[in-house]
Amino acid sequence: MMEFEGVVWEWRGPSPYHFVTIPDELADVVRELASAVTYGWGMVPVEVRSGRSRWRTSLFPKEGGYVLPLRDSVRKKEKIGIDDIVCVHLIVPAGRP
């Protein structure tokens, strides 16, 4: 399990998304595990816990690292806004999905 804190930021595309950037040192660990679990476009499936919420999603590759998408339902439940600092617990499951 990896634990880190990160700042929530918004990507304004056709559909806005909210992300937390994985710190560089943890991105290196994810990169090492990725070959065993990645599927299409370098996406890496993960299990996440933040606050009282747990969910499954995939890390998106971005600029040589990874970003974690935050679901709107989680952001609302945990009262997370843009520029908030969140604590994230992340697990990269073994094997392919």
C-alpha positions in Angstrom: 0.0 0.0 0.0 1.2 3.5 -0.8 0.1 6.6 1.1 0.5 10.2 0.1 -1.0 13.6 0.2 -1.8 15.7 -2.9 -3.6 18.7 -4.1 -6.9 18.3 -6.0 -6.9 20.0 -9.4 -9.4 20.2 -12.2 -8.9 19.4 -15.9 -11.3 21.4 -18.0 -12.1 19.4 -21.0 -15.4 18.5 -22.7 -16.2 16.9 -19.3 -14.4 18.3 -16.3 -12.5 15.9 -14.2 -10.7 16.2 -10.8 -7.3 14.6 -10.1 -4.6 14.3 -7.6 -1.0 13.9 -9.0 0.9 10.9 -7.8 4.2 12.1 -6.2 7.3 11.3 -8.4 8.8 8.8 -6.0 5.5 6.8 -5.9 5.1 7.1 -9.6 8.4 5.3 -10.0 7.0 2.4 -7.9 3.7 2.4 -9.9 5.8 2.3 -13.1 7.6 -0.8 -11.9 4.3 -2.6 -11.2 2.5 -1.3 -14.2 3.8 -3.9 -16.7 2.0 -6.7 -14.8 -1.3 -4.9 -14.6 -1.7 -2.1 -17.2 -4.3 -2.2 -19.9 -4.7 0.1 -22.9 -3.1 3.5 -23.0 -1.0 2.8 -19.9 -3.9 2.9 -17.5 -3.1 1.2 -14.2 -6.0 -0.2 -12.1 -5.9 0.7 -8.4 -7.9 0.4 -5.2 -8.2 3.7 -3.4 -9.2 4.9 0.0 -9.5 8.6 1.0 -11.3 9.6 4.1 -14.2 7.1 4.6 -14.5 6.4 0.9 -13.1 3.4 -1.0 -13.3 2.8 -4.7 -11.6 1.2 -7.7 -10.4 3.3 -10.6 -7.3 3.6 -12.9 -4.3 5.9 -12.8 -3.9 7.9 -16.0 -0.4 8.4 -17.3 0.5 12.1 -17.6 3.8 13.8 -18.3 5.9 10.8 -17.3 4.0 10.2 -14.1 0.5 9.3 -13.1 -2.7 11.1 -11.9 -5.5 9.7 -9.8 -9.1 10.7 -10.9 -11.5 11.6 -8.1 -15.1 10.6 -8.6 -17.6 13.3 -8.1 -19.5 11.1 -5.7 -16.4 10.8 -3.6 -15.6 14.5 -3.7 -19.2 15.3 -2.6 -19.2 12.7 0.2 -15.8 13.7 1.5 -16.5 17.5 0.9 -13.3 17.8 -1.3 -12.8 20.8 -3.4 -10.3 22.1 -5.9 -7.0 23.0 -4.3 -7.8 20.9 -1.2 -5.0 18.6 0.1 -6.2 15.0 0.4 -4.6 11.9 2.0 -4.8 8.9 -0.3 -4.1 5.2 0.3 -3.5 3.4 -2.9 -3.1 -0.3 -3.8 -2.0 -1.6 -7.2 -3.5 -5.1 -7.3 -1.3 -7.9 -8.5 -1.9 -9.4 -11.9 -4.0 -8.3 -14.9 -7.6 -7.2 -14.4 
